Amino acid sequence: MRAAVYARVSTVDQEPESQLQELRRYLQARGWTGVEYVDRGVSGAKDRRPALDSLITDARRRRFDVVVCWRLDRLPCSPIRSSLVSPTHR
């Protein structure tokens, strides 16, 4: 299974490494491969997030099978953006 690993921290003072370590273990336990998309210093309320934008572009190109994130609040807040990464978006 090919996974997109999404991590986000809201301030530049924070590090996403704790999120990423846990997500890497999750993938490893399942034998999945992953590509990491990381937004640093980007609020969840922002409409544009560089790594999330890349993830959505790659999803449209079917470059992975599943999105894995540490918590759901790492994903988009707006309903329109949320629909782009919902389970029904195929």
N, C-alpha and C positions, 0 to 999 in steps of 0.2 A: 504494500500500500504506500502510495506517495502522499506525504503530508505537507501542508503549509503550516509552519509554526509561527504564530503571531504573538509578539510581546510589545507592550507599550508602557512607558513611564511618563508621568505628567511633567516632571521638571528635569532640568539638565543635571541637578544634584543627585538624582536617583540613578541607580544602575539596574538594568533588566536581567542581570546575570542569574539572580535567584529564580526568576520565572523560567529562564531558558534552561537552567540545569534540571529543574523538575520536568519540563516538557521533553528534554532530551532523554531522560530516564523513561518517561512514558512511551516514547517512540521505540526506544531500544527494547523495552519489555515486550513489545508487540512485533518486533522485527520489521518495523516500518522505516522508510527513508524519509528525510525531511529537508526542506528549504526554509531558512529563517527569514522572517520579515520583522524588523524591529524599528519602532518609532521611539525616539528619545526626546524628551522635553516637549511632548505634544499632548495637549489636553484632549480628553475624550469628547469634549463639546465641539472641537474643531471639525469643520466639514472636510477639510483637506488634510490628509495625513500621507506623507510620501510612501512609507512602507505599505500601508493599507491600500493605497491606490495601486501600487505594484501588485499586491496580492490579488486584488479584484481583477486587474488586467490579466494576470496569469490564470485565474480561475476561468475567465472567459475563453482562454486558450486551452483549457483542460490540462494544465501542467501538473495538477495534483488531484487527489481523490477526496481528501478530507482536510478541514481546517482545525487546528488544535490551538487552544489558547489557555492561559492559566486560569482566568476567570472571565465570565461573560461581559463584565464591565470594561474589559480591554477592547471589546469590539465597538462598532459604531453606536452612537446614541440616537441619531436621527432615524426616523422610520424609513426614509428612502434609502439611506446607506445601509441600514440593517437588512433591508430586503435583498440587497446584493450579496449578502453572505448567509442568508437563511438556508435551512435544509432543503427548501423547495426550489431554490435557485439552481437550476441545472441547465 
